[in-house]
Amino acid sequence: MTDDASLAHLEARQDTERADARRRLEAAEELLAQYRSQIDRIRDDFHQHAARQGVSDDPGFRSGFQRVSEFAEENIRSATRVIREFEEEFRSLTTQHDEERERFLVVLRQQ
Protein backbone atom coordinates (compact mmCIF):
# COMPACT_ATOMS: atom_id res chain seq x y z
CA MET A 1 0.00 0.00 0.00
CA THR A 2 1.39 3.44 -0.84
CA ASP A 3 1.88 6.04 1.83
CA ASP A 4 -0.92 8.17 0.35
CA ALA A 5 -3.27 5.18 0.36
CA SER A 6 -2.31 4.37 3.96
CA LEU A 7 -2.99 7.96 5.00
CA ALA A 8 -6.28 7.92 3.11
CA HIS A 9 -7.23 4.67 4.84
CA LEU A 10 -6.39 6.13 8.26
CA GLU A 11 -8.38 9.29 7.57
CA ALA A 12 -11.35 7.31 6.20
CA ARG A 13 -11.43 5.13 9.32
CA GLN A 14 -11.21 8.18 11.55
CA ASP A 15 -13.97 9.94 9.61
CA THR A 16 -16.21 6.90 10.05
CA GLU A 17 -15.50 6.71 13.78
CA ARG A 18 -16.19 10.42 14.25
CA ALA A 19 -19.39 10.22 12.20
CA ASP A 20 -20.60 7.27 14.29
CA ALA A 21 -19.83 9.12 17.53
CA ARG A 22 -21.52 12.27 16.24
CA ARG A 23 -24.65 10.31 15.23
CA ARG A 24 -24.79 8.69 18.68
CA LEU A 25 -24.53 12.11 20.31
CA GLU A 26 -27.15 13.66 18.04
CA ALA A 27 -29.52 10.73 18.55
CA ALA A 28 -29.19 11.05 22.33
CA GLU A 29 -29.87 14.78 22.16
CA GLU A 30 -32.90 14.20 19.95
CA LEU A 31 -34.31 11.49 22.22
CA LEU A 32 -33.86 13.71 25.26
CA ALA A 33 -35.65 16.58 23.53
CA GLN A 34 -38.51 14.24 22.61
CA TYR A 35 -38.72 12.86 26.15
CA ARG A 36 -38.71 16.35 27.64
CA SER A 37 -41.42 17.49 25.23
CA GLN A 38 -43.62 14.48 25.94
CA ILE A 39 -43.19 14.76 29.70
CA ASP A 40 -44.03 18.47 29.62
CA ARG A 41 -47.13 17.80 27.52
CA ILE A 42 -48.27 14.94 29.76
CA ARG A 43 -47.75 16.99 32.92
CA ASP A 44 -49.66 19.93 31.44
CA ASP A 45 -52.51 17.70 30.26
CA PHE A 46 -52.69 15.88 33.57
CA HIS A 47 -52.68 19.09 35.56
CA GLN A 48 -55.41 20.59 33.35
CA HIS A 49 -57.49 17.44 33.78
CA ALA A 50 -57.01 17.63 37.57
CA ALA A 51 -58.05 21.30 37.52
CA ARG A 52 -61.21 20.45 35.55
CA GLN A 53 -61.99 17.75 38.13
CA GLY A 54 -61.37 20.22 40.94
CA VAL A 55 -58.55 18.29 42.56
CA SER A 56 -55.52 20.28 41.42
CA ASP A 57 -55.31 22.05 44.80
CA ASP A 58 -55.72 18.86 46.81
CA PRO A 59 -52.59 18.26 48.94
CA GLY A 60 -52.49 14.58 47.96
CA PHE A 61 -52.66 15.42 44.27
CA ARG A 62 -50.06 18.16 44.59
CA SER A 63 -47.70 15.87 46.50
CA GLY A 64 -48.05 13.05 43.97
CA PHE A 65 -47.75 15.43 41.04
CA GLN A 66 -44.58 16.88 42.59
CA ARG A 67 -43.06 13.40 43.03
CA VAL A 68 -43.77 12.50 39.41
CA SER A 69 -42.33 15.83 38.26
CA GLU A 70 -39.19 15.34 40.32
CA PHE A 71 -38.78 11.82 38.94
CA ALA A 72 -39.06 13.13 35.37
CA GLU A 73 -36.58 15.92 36.10
CA GLU A 74 -34.09 13.44 37.55
CA ASN A 75 -34.42 11.35 34.37
CA ILE A 76 -33.68 14.47 32.34
CA ARG A 77 -30.65 15.32 34.49
CA SER A 78 -29.39 11.76 34.17
CA ALA A 79 -29.79 11.78 30.39
CA THR A 80 -28.05 15.16 30.23
CA ARG A 81 -25.09 13.67 32.11
CA VAL A 82 -24.91 10.82 29.59
CA ILE A 83 -24.95 13.33 26.74
CA ARG A 84 -22.10 15.25 28.39
CA GLU A 85 -20.17 11.97 28.58
CA PHE A 86 -20.81 11.41 24.86
CA GLU A 87 -19.56 14.94 24.17
CA GLU A 88 -16.41 14.29 26.18
CA GLU A 89 -15.87 10.97 24.40
CA PHE A 90 -16.23 12.77 21.07
CA ARG A 91 -13.65 15.40 22.10
CA SER A 92 -11.28 12.66 23.28
CA LEU A 93 -11.78 10.72 20.07
CA THR A 94 -10.98 13.82 18.02
CA THR A 95 -7.83 14.46 20.05
CA GLN A 96 -6.81 10.81 19.71
CA HIS A 97 -7.33 10.97 15.95
CA ASP A 98 -5.28 14.15 15.64
CA GLU A 99 -2.42 12.57 17.59
CA GLU A 100 -2.65 9.34 15.60
CA ARG A 101 -2.51 11.24 12.32
CA GLU A 102 0.47 13.29 13.50
CA ARG A 103 2.35 10.14 14.54
CA PHE A 104 1.59 8.62 11.15
CA LEU A 105 2.91 11.69 9.36
CA VAL A 106 6.09 11.71 11.46
CA VAL A 107 6.75 8.10 10.48
CA LEU A 108 6.16 8.98 6.81
CA ARG A 109 8.61 11.88 6.98
CA GLN A 110 11.25 9.63 8.51
CA GLN A 111 11.04 7.13 5.66
Contacts in CASP RR format, 6 or more apart in sequence:
PFRMAT RR
TARGET T0000
AUTHOR 0000-0000-0000
METHOD contacts of the structure
MODEL  1
MTDDASLAHLEARQDTERADARRRLEAAEELLAQYRSQIDRIRDDFHQHA
ARQGVSDDPGFRSGFQRVSEFAEENIRSATRVIREFEEEFRSLTTQHDEE
RERFLVVLRQQ
1 9 0 8 1.000
3 108 0 8 1.000
3 111 0 8 1.000
6 104 0 8 1.000
7 101 0 8 1.000
7 104 0 8 1.000
7 105 0 8 1.000
7 108 0 8 1.000
10 100 0 8 1.000
10 101 0 8 1.000
10 104 0 8 1.000
11 101 0 8 1.000
14 97 0 8 1.000
14 100 0 8 1.000
14 101 0 8 1.000
17 93 0 8 1.000
17 97 0 8 1.000
18 90 0 8 1.000
18 93 0 8 1.000
18 94 0 8 1.000
18 97 0 8 1.000
21 86 0 8 1.000
21 89 0 8 1.000
21 90 0 8 1.000
21 93 0 8 1.000
22 90 0 8 1.000
24 86 0 8 1.000
25 83 0 8 1.000
25 86 0 8 1.000
25 87 0 8 1.000
25 90 0 8 1.000
28 79 0 8 1.000
28 82 0 8 1.000
28 83 0 8 1.000
28 86 0 8 1.000
29 83 0 8 1.000
31 79 0 8 1.000
32 76 0 8 1.000
32 79 0 8 1.000
32 80 0 8 1.000
32 83 0 8 1.000
35 75 0 8 1.000
35 76 0 8 1.000
35 79 0 8 1.000
36 76 0 8 1.000
39 72 0 8 1.000
39 76 0 8 1.000
43 65 0 8 1.000
43 68 0 8 1.000
43 69 0 8 1.000
43 72 0 8 1.000
46 65 0 8 1.000
47 56 0 8 1.000
47 65 0 8 1.000
50 56 0 8 1.000
50 61 0 8 1.000
50 65 0 8 1.000
55 61 0 8 1.000
56 62 0 8 1.000
END
